[in-house]
Every structure is written in structure tokens, then in C-alpha cells.
Amino acid sequence: MAAQTGRTHFKHIDFIVDDSSGTLRSIPVNEINGVGLEYEDLDLTAWQDAIMGALSGHPNCEIEIKGPWDTTAAQAAGTLSGSHTILNGINGGNTPLSLDVQVGIRQAWESGEPQFGITSSATSGFLCRSYVPDLNTMTYSARFSMFPGSSAPAWGTAAET
């Protein structure tokens, strides 16, 4: 099916991240917060200015996800792997990870539709900074932030590798 435009549903969003061996894996998510770049405001207001003035500082990108706790074996990207299987192995690591949030428009994502992420290199990528299972609700939460000195992730229409 050809890439589409318009509104979509959360069920067509795929969260893909490198596992501990550097292989891209899809994991189940129920919530994704913070997809995009946020710029800090640097106040440049002088006392004589009539209105506050600001300049954009460095961007920040922190992505938080939540989903069902799952121990399914790792599968190829596009087929869900267990959240615990993948996140437990990358939490607290210091190796940059590829990360891709693919937004399918009224269908499973395909090339030409929106995606946000970065392909990792020795100096760019995401780090999993937190992975906390809640065994009372059988869910997890995880937080990803940028590897120091990374280039900025970006919106595009081609999958990260």
C-alpha cells in the first residue's frame, strides 16, 4: 500500500531500538512521550526592553515510553520482541543506540511516512537511562536520552538502520 497522509491511530506506531548486540528490535509500547527536540530558552532581556526576549539554546531530546512487561524472545524488527528481553540488556549502557519511532498513517508504517530517530554511530545515538518494571501492573517505564556529543535526531520518512 502506498504511503498515506492524514490522521492515524496509536496502534500504527512502532518503537524500534537496538538491543545489546546492536540489532534493531520492535518492542511493545502503550505510551510515548517527548518525541522531538526541545530547546532551552536563553533570556536576553535588557532592563530597557519593553518585552522579554529569548534565544533558543541547545536542543534536548528525551523520550519516555511505557508498555506491557513481556519476556518474549527477540524477533526481527517489525515483529514485537519482549520489552524486558530488550530493555533489561541496554539499561544503563554507554554504547549509542539507534532508535526509530515510526508513525504509520492508517496502516503499518512504510517508507514515505513520518518517522523520528537516529542511526547510531560511535559518537551519536540514544542511551537507555532508566528501565523500571512495575510487577503489580505488569507494565514497565523506560527513558532514553542522547549520548553526549550526538548529532540531533530528526524527523524523516526513511527507517533508521
Beta strands, then each sheet from edge to edge (+ up, - down):
strand 1: 13-18
strand 2: 24-27
strand 3: 31-33
strand 4: 38-43
strand 5: 54-60
strand 6: 62-68
strand 7: 99-103
strand 8: 115-118
strand 9: 126-134
strand 10: 139-146
strand 11: 154-156
sheet 1: 2+ 1- 7+ 8- 11+
sheet 2: 3+ 6- 10+ 9-
sheet 3: 4+ 5-
end
